[in-house]
Amino acid sequence: MTDDDLATRKMQFLYALRSKGVTDKRVLQAMEEIDRGPFIRGLFAERAYEDMPLPIACGQTISQPSVVGLMTQALGITARDKVLEVGTGSGYQAAILAKLARRVYTIDRHRRLVQEARTIFDELGLHTITAIIGDGSYGLPDQAPFDRILVTAAAEDPPGPLLKQLKVGGIMVLPVGQSDAVQSLIRVHKTESGLEYDELRDVRFVPLLEGLGKE
């Protein structure tokens, strides 16, 4: 692929994001700065700039870029925020979060995914990300509370431990629903008087599983 081809693909990539509803300038800038290419290896590397989910190691997927953009946009991250991501996967989403937030903690049950993501973070100079191997359904109580929480796997309900670790005034975005059916992407606002829910769109994510993975 020539430099011109790559530039054209990236321009089309950003146009596709805007056409799907990603309009926040900070989010678009972060997604322009973070190249999706390094996060996809092997047979699918050529398709890095297409707006589609792609398989990665450990039976997981890297999300469709427009969904990454919409989820990030829904969080309304400020430069002062401390963010928890549950489900590191390829590391692509965490890298984008790191361009917007003060600090990002990302956790995944698959050792291999976390180790590979750490390598990419180092190569890209993203030193505000801490990637942890662990059971994300329990969050990271030692680092709580968080201003924003993003969950990139589907639970039947927002996990109680994560809701407890969200600051009052904080926002959590996650897919909710049965793993074998269409799920809803929801946004949870934690207020002084309780939780407020917004339904954003239909999505399809891998299920949120407890315990550690085999790899």
C-alpha positions as CSV (number, residue, x, y, z in Angstrom):
1,M,0.0,0.0,0.0
2,T,1.4,3.4,-1.0
3,D,1.4,6.5,1.2
4,D,-1.2,8.0,-1.0
5,D,-3.4,4.9,-0.7
6,L,-3.1,5.0,3.0
7,A,-3.9,8.7,3.2
8,T,-7.0,8.1,1.1
9,R,-8.1,5.2,3.3
10,K,-7.7,7.2,6.4
11,M,-9.7,10.1,4.9
12,Q,-12.5,7.7,4.0
13,F,-12.3,6.2,7.5
14,L,-12.9,9.6,9.1
15,Y,-15.8,10.3,6.7
16,A,-17.4,7.0,7.6
17,L,-17.2,7.9,11.3
18,R,-18.9,11.3,10.7
19,S,-21.6,9.7,8.5
20,K,-22.4,7.2,11.3
21,G,-22.9,10.0,13.9
22,V,-19.5,10.5,15.4
23,T,-19.5,14.3,15.5
24,D,-17.5,15.3,18.6
25,K,-14.4,17.1,17.4
26,R,-12.2,15.8,20.3
27,V,-13.2,12.2,19.6
28,L,-12.7,12.5,15.8
29,Q,-9.2,14.0,16.5
30,A,-8.3,11.2,18.8
31,M,-9.4,8.6,16.2
32,E,-7.4,10.4,13.6
33,E,-4.3,10.3,15.8
34,I,-4.6,6.7,16.8
35,D,-4.0,4.5,13.8
36,R,-6.1,1.3,13.9
37,G,-3.6,-0.5,11.8
38,P,-1.1,-1.6,14.6
39,F,-3.9,-3.2,16.6
40,I,-4.8,-5.7,13.9
41,R,-2.5,-8.5,12.9
42,G,-2.4,-11.2,10.3
43,L,-4.9,-11.8,7.6
44,F,-7.2,-8.9,8.5
45,A,-4.5,-6.2,8.7
46,E,-5.5,-5.0,5.2
47,R,-9.0,-4.2,6.4
48,A,-8.0,-2.0,9.3
49,Y,-9.5,1.1,7.8
50,E,-12.9,-0.4,7.0
51,D,-15.8,0.3,9.3
52,M,-16.3,-3.2,10.5
53,P,-15.5,-5.4,13.5
54,L,-12.6,-7.8,13.0
55,P,-11.4,-11.0,14.8
56,I,-8.4,-10.8,17.1
57,A,-6.7,-13.4,19.3
58,C,-8.4,-15.4,22.1
59,G,-11.7,-15.5,20.2
60,Q,-12.3,-11.8,20.7
61,T,-13.0,-9.0,18.3
62,I,-11.9,-5.4,17.7
63,S,-15.0,-3.3,17.5
64,Q,-16.3,-1.5,14.5
65,P,-14.7,2.0,14.5
66,S,-18.0,3.8,14.3
67,V,-19.2,2.0,17.4
68,V,-15.9,2.8,19.2
69,G,-16.5,6.4,18.3
70,L,-20.1,6.5,19.4
71,M,-19.3,4.8,22.7
72,T,-16.4,7.2,23.4
73,Q,-18.6,10.2,22.4
74,A,-21.4,9.0,24.8
75,L,-18.9,9.0,27.7
76,G,-18.4,12.8,27.4
77,I,-14.8,12.5,28.7
78,T,-13.0,15.6,30.0
79,A,-9.2,16.0,30.3
80,R,-9.5,15.7,34.1
81,D,-11.2,12.3,34.0
82,K,-10.0,8.9,35.3
83,V,-11.5,6.2,33.1
84,L,-11.9,2.4,33.6
85,E,-12.3,0.2,30.5
86,V,-13.5,-3.3,31.0
87,G,-12.3,-5.5,28.1
88,T,-8.9,-4.4,26.7
89,G,-9.2,-6.6,23.7
90,S,-6.8,-5.2,21.0
91,G,-6.1,-2.1,23.0
92,Y,-7.5,0.2,20.3
93,Q,-10.3,1.7,22.5
94,A,-8.0,2.3,25.4
95,A,-5.6,4.2,23.2
96,I,-8.4,6.5,22.0
97,L,-9.5,7.0,25.6
98,A,-5.9,7.9,26.5
99,K,-6.0,10.9,24.1
100,L,-9.0,12.3,25.9
101,A,-8.7,11.5,29.6
102,R,-6.1,12.1,32.4
103,R,-5.7,8.5,33.2
104,V,-7.0,5.2,31.7
105,Y,-7.1,1.8,33.5
106,T,-8.0,-1.1,31.2
107,I,-8.5,-4.7,32.4
108,D,-8.9,-8.0,30.5
109,R,-9.2,-11.6,31.4
110,H,-6.9,-12.7,28.6
111,R,-3.2,-12.4,29.5
112,R,-2.1,-12.5,25.9
113,L,-4.3,-9.6,24.9
114,V,-3.1,-7.5,27.8
115,Q,0.6,-8.2,27.0
116,E,0.2,-7.4,23.3
117,A,-1.8,-4.2,24.1
118,R,0.9,-3.1,26.5
119,T,3.6,-3.5,23.8
120,I,1.6,-1.3,21.4
121,F,0.9,1.3,24.1
122,D,4.7,1.5,24.8
123,E,5.4,1.8,21.0
124,L,2.9,4.7,20.7
125,G,4.2,6.4,23.8
126,L,0.8,6.1,25.6
127,H,2.1,6.2,29.1
128,T,-1.2,7.2,30.9
129,I,-2.7,3.7,30.3
130,T,-2.4,1.0,32.9
131,A,-3.3,-2.4,31.5
132,I,-4.2,-5.1,34.0
133,I,-4.9,-8.9,33.7
134,G,-7.9,-9.6,35.8
135,D,-11.7,-10.2,36.0
136,G,-13.2,-7.0,34.7
137,S,-16.7,-7.8,36.0
138,Y,-15.4,-6.8,39.5
139,G,-13.8,-3.6,38.2
140,L,-10.7,-2.2,40.0
141,P,-11.8,-1.4,43.6
142,D,-8.2,-0.3,44.5
143,Q,-8.3,2.5,41.9
144,A,-12.0,3.5,42.4
145,P,-13.9,5.7,42.1
146,F,-13.9,6.4,38.4
147,D,-15.3,9.4,36.5
148,R,-16.1,7.3,33.5
149,I,-16.5,3.5,32.9
150,L,-16.7,1.8,29.5
151,V,-17.5,-1.9,29.2
152,T,-16.8,-3.5,25.9
153,A,-18.6,-6.8,26.5
154,A,-22.3,-7.4,27.1
155,A,-23.8,-8.1,30.5
156,E,-27.4,-8.9,31.2
157,D,-27.5,-6.0,33.6
158,P,-24.9,-3.3,34.5
159,P,-22.6,-5.1,37.0
160,G,-23.1,-4.0,40.6
161,P,-19.4,-3.7,41.4
162,L,-18.9,-1.4,38.5
163,L,-21.8,0.8,39.5
164,K,-20.3,1.1,43.0
165,Q,-17.0,2.2,41.5
166,L,-18.5,5.0,39.4
167,K,-18.4,8.5,41.0
168,V,-21.5,10.4,41.6
169,G,-21.8,12.6,38.5
170,G,-20.0,9.9,36.5
171,I,-21.1,8.1,33.4
172,M,-20.9,4.4,32.4
173,V,-21.5,3.2,28.8
174,L,-22.0,-0.5,28.1
175,P,-23.9,-3.1,26.0
176,V,-26.7,-4.9,27.9
177,G,-28.6,-8.0,26.8
178,Q,-28.4,-11.7,26.1
179,S,-25.1,-12.7,24.5
180,D,-26.9,-14.6,21.6
181,A,-29.3,-11.8,20.8
182,V,-29.1,-8.1,19.8
183,Q,-28.0,-6.0,22.7
184,S,-28.7,-2.4,23.6
185,L,-25.9,0.1,24.2
186,I,-26.9,2.1,27.2
187,R,-25.5,5.1,29.1
188,V,-25.8,5.2,32.9
189,H,-25.6,8.6,34.7
190,K,-25.0,8.2,38.5
191,T,-26.7,11.1,40.3
192,E,-27.1,12.0,43.9
193,S,-30.6,10.6,43.8
194,G,-29.8,7.3,41.9
195,L,-29.2,6.0,38.4
196,E,-30.5,7.4,35.1
197,Y,-30.5,5.3,31.9
198,D,-30.4,6.2,28.3
199,E,-30.7,3.7,25.5
200,L,-28.4,4.6,22.6
201,R,-28.6,2.0,19.9
202,D,-28.6,-1.7,19.1
203,V,-25.2,-3.4,19.1
204,R,-23.6,-6.9,19.2
205,F,-20.7,-7.6,21.6
206,V,-19.0,-10.7,23.0
207,P,-20.4,-11.6,26.5
208,L,-18.9,-10.3,29.7
209,L,-17.5,-13.4,31.4
210,E,-16.2,-13.9,34.9
211,G,-12.9,-15.4,35.8
212,L,-9.6,-15.4,33.8
213,G,-9.1,-16.6,30.2
214,K,-6.9,-19.6,29.3
215,E,-4.5,-17.3,27.3
